[in-house]
Amino acid sequence: MIRSIAAVLALACLAACASTPGVEDLTVFPASLAGRWDNAAQYDAAPDDLKRPPTAPDDEWLNRVSIIFSPVRVPATLAPAATLVEWRGSDNALLGRGVWAFRRDADSVQIDLYELVRPSEAPPPDMLDAADLRSKGSGCALMLTGAAGAWNAQTDPETCRAGDAGLDIRITAMPTGLLYQETERNPDGSVRARSPGGPPYDLRRRAQ
């Protein structure tokens, strides 16, 4: 499992690790993600002893999740393109909602992370106001390399902080899937928490 995902990451990097080409219409990024993705195949193939909550910071574990991406508009002062991100569990229970906002900074594309400040099950409108969003902070912008459909993005744990912990968020988008992992690191660099433990979530787009 670890070797296969590492191979996928290496192949994705060949396409996406170069500098981001000029993409004038950033709406292509939310559009390429639109739909429901899940890690059902990864979860079904995992050993049963990994299908449990973590018992230690560096535990290897895996749960079944899905993400629903829905393009949404945010104030132009924040970003020209964005997507609502809904995390759901194996029972379709809502785990969390946020917004990924795509914007250009000089010659690069960045993803700003926002929490959605609304009742958890209330359907959001197509246009969100600034009051609907709570930024994770400019230090948590993910630097994106690649193009729509094949890109990598990650935070810098030195600048993206939650208290004294550094947040290391890594995303790899490919035509065949999406890899996602969050790691909280202690000041000495050791792992405080990781979701999931071990390899990243390997999410595949579900047929509509």
C-alpha positions as CSV (number, residue, x, y, z in Angstrom):
1,M,0.0,0.0,0.0
2,I,2.7,2.5,1.0
3,R,4.9,1.7,-2.0
4,S,2.0,1.9,-4.5
5,I,0.9,5.3,-3.2
6,A,4.5,6.5,-3.2
7,A,4.7,5.5,-6.9
8,V,1.5,7.4,-7.7
9,L,2.9,10.5,-5.9
10,A,6.1,10.2,-7.9
11,L,4.3,10.0,-11.2
12,A,2.0,12.9,-10.3
13,C,5.0,15.0,-9.5
14,L,6.4,14.5,-13.0
15,A,3.3,16.3,-14.3
16,A,2.7,18.7,-11.5
17,C,5.9,19.7,-9.7
18,A,7.0,22.1,-12.4
19,S,6.0,25.8,-12.1
20,T,2.3,26.4,-12.5
21,P,1.6,27.5,-16.1
22,G,-0.4,30.6,-16.7
23,V,-4.1,29.9,-15.9
24,E,-6.1,33.0,-16.3
25,D,-9.5,31.4,-15.4
26,L,-8.9,29.9,-12.0
27,T,-12.5,28.5,-12.0
28,V,-11.0,25.5,-13.8
29,F,-9.6,24.2,-10.5
30,P,-13.0,24.0,-8.6
31,A,-14.6,22.7,-11.8
32,S,-12.1,19.8,-12.1
33,L,-12.9,18.8,-8.5
34,A,-16.7,19.0,-8.6
35,G,-18.5,15.9,-7.4
36,R,-18.2,13.3,-4.7
37,W,-14.9,11.4,-4.0
38,D,-14.3,8.6,-1.5
39,N,-11.6,6.2,-0.3
40,A,-13.9,3.1,-0.4
41,A,-11.4,1.1,-2.5
42,Q,-8.5,2.0,-0.3
43,Y,-10.5,1.2,2.9
44,D,-11.7,-2.2,1.5
45,A,-8.2,-3.2,0.6
46,A,-6.6,-2.2,4.0
47,P,-5.9,-4.8,6.7
48,D,-8.7,-5.0,9.2
49,D,-6.3,-4.1,12.1
50,L,-5.9,-0.6,10.6
51,K,-9.6,0.1,10.5
52,R,-9.7,1.7,14.0
53,P,-9.1,5.1,15.7
54,P,-5.5,6.0,16.5
55,T,-4.1,5.1,19.9
56,A,-0.8,6.9,19.5
57,P,0.4,10.0,17.5
58,D,2.4,7.9,15.0
59,D,-0.2,5.1,14.7
60,E,-1.0,3.8,11.2
61,W,-4.8,3.8,10.9
62,L,-7.5,4.4,8.3
63,N,-11.2,5.3,8.3
64,R,-13.6,5.5,5.4
65,V,-14.4,9.1,4.3
66,S,-15.9,11.0,1.4
67,I,-15.5,14.6,0.2
68,I,-18.1,16.5,-1.8
69,F,-16.8,19.4,-3.8
70,S,-19.2,22.1,-5.0
71,P,-18.0,25.2,-6.8
72,V,-19.1,28.3,-4.9
73,R,-18.6,32.1,-5.3
74,V,-16.9,34.2,-2.6
75,P,-16.2,37.9,-2.5
76,A,-13.8,38.9,-5.3
77,T,-11.6,40.6,-2.7
78,L,-10.9,37.1,-1.3
79,A,-10.5,35.0,-4.5
80,P,-11.8,34.6,-8.0
81,A,-12.7,30.9,-7.7
82,A,-13.6,28.6,-4.8
83,T,-15.1,25.3,-3.9
84,L,-17.1,24.2,-0.9
85,V,-15.6,21.1,0.8
86,E,-17.8,18.8,2.8
87,W,-16.2,15.9,4.6
88,R,-18.5,13.0,5.4
89,G,-18.0,9.7,7.3
90,S,-18.9,6.1,6.4
91,D,-22.5,6.7,7.5
92,N,-22.7,9.9,5.5
93,A,-22.6,12.0,8.7
94,L,-21.2,15.4,8.2
95,L,-17.6,15.6,9.7
96,G,-16.8,19.2,8.7
97,R,-17.2,21.9,6.0
98,G,-14.9,24.5,4.7
99,V,-13.9,26.4,1.6
100,W,-10.8,26.2,-0.6
101,A,-10.3,29.5,-2.4
102,F,-8.0,29.7,-5.4
103,R,-6.2,32.9,-6.1
104,R,-3.1,34.1,-7.9
105,D,-0.2,35.5,-6.0
106,A,2.5,37.0,-8.3
107,D,3.4,34.0,-10.6
108,S,1.9,31.3,-8.5
109,V,-1.5,29.9,-7.5
110,Q,-2.4,29.6,-3.9
111,I,-5.3,27.9,-2.0
112,D,-6.6,29.8,1.0
113,L,-8.4,27.7,3.6
114,Y,-11.5,28.9,5.3
115,E,-13.9,27.4,7.8
116,L,-17.6,27.8,7.0
117,V,-19.3,29.7,9.7
118,R,-22.9,28.4,9.3
119,P,-25.2,25.9,11.0
120,S,-23.6,22.5,10.1
121,E,-26.5,21.1,8.0
122,A,-27.8,24.3,6.6
123,P,-27.3,24.3,2.8
124,P,-25.0,27.2,1.9
125,P,-26.0,29.7,-0.9
126,D,-24.2,29.8,-4.2
127,M,-22.6,33.1,-3.1
128,L,-20.9,33.2,0.3
129,D,-20.3,36.5,2.2
130,A,-17.1,37.3,4.0
131,A,-19.1,36.9,7.3
132,D,-19.7,33.2,6.3
133,L,-16.0,32.5,6.3
134,R,-13.3,32.2,9.0
135,S,-9.8,32.2,7.5
136,K,-7.2,29.7,8.8
137,G,-4.7,32.5,8.3
138,S,-2.5,33.7,5.5
139,G,0.3,31.5,6.8
140,C,-1.8,28.4,5.9
141,A,-2.1,29.1,2.2
142,L,-1.2,26.0,0.2
143,M,1.3,26.7,-2.6
144,L,0.0,25.0,-5.8
145,T,2.1,23.7,-8.6
146,G,0.7,22.1,-11.8
147,A,-2.5,22.6,-13.7
148,A,-6.1,21.8,-13.2
149,G,-6.5,18.0,-13.0
150,A,-2.8,17.4,-12.1
151,W,-1.4,19.4,-9.3
152,N,0.3,19.3,-5.9
153,A,-0.3,21.8,-3.0
154,Q,1.0,22.0,0.5
155,T,1.3,24.3,3.5
156,D,4.5,25.3,5.2
157,P,4.3,24.0,8.8
158,E,6.7,26.8,9.9
159,T,4.0,29.4,9.0
160,C,0.8,27.4,9.3
161,R,0.2,27.1,13.0
162,A,-2.4,25.8,15.4
163,G,-1.1,27.0,18.8
164,D,2.4,25.7,19.0
165,A,1.8,22.9,16.4
166,G,2.8,23.3,12.8
167,L,0.1,22.2,10.2
168,D,1.4,20.2,7.3
169,I,-1.4,19.7,4.8
170,R,-0.6,18.0,1.5
171,I,-2.9,17.5,-1.5
172,T,-2.2,15.8,-4.8
173,A,-4.9,16.0,-7.5
174,M,-4.7,13.6,-10.5
175,P,-7.1,12.6,-13.3
176,T,-7.6,9.3,-11.5
177,G,-7.8,10.4,-7.9
178,L,-7.0,12.8,-5.0
179,L,-4.5,12.2,-2.2
180,Y,-5.0,14.1,1.0
181,Q,-3.2,14.1,4.4
182,E,-3.0,16.5,7.4
183,T,-0.2,16.3,10.0
184,E,0.2,18.3,13.2
185,R,3.9,18.6,14.2
186,N,5.3,19.5,17.6
187,P,8.0,22.3,17.8
188,D,10.7,19.6,17.5
189,G,9.2,18.3,14.3
190,S,7.8,15.1,15.7
191,V,4.2,14.0,14.9
192,R,1.5,15.2,17.3
193,A,-1.4,13.9,15.1
194,R,-1.9,12.7,11.6
195,S,-5.1,12.1,9.5
196,P,-5.0,9.4,8.3
197,G,-2.1,7.6,10.0
198,G,0.2,6.1,7.4
199,P,-0.4,6.8,3.7
200,P,-2.7,9.6,2.7
201,Y,-6.4,9.3,1.9
202,D,-6.6,7.9,-1.6
203,L,-9.9,9.3,-2.9
204,R,-11.5,8.3,-6.2
205,R,-14.4,10.2,-7.9
206,R,-17.7,8.4,-7.6
207,A,-20.0,8.1,-10.6
208,Q,-22.9,10.5,-10.5
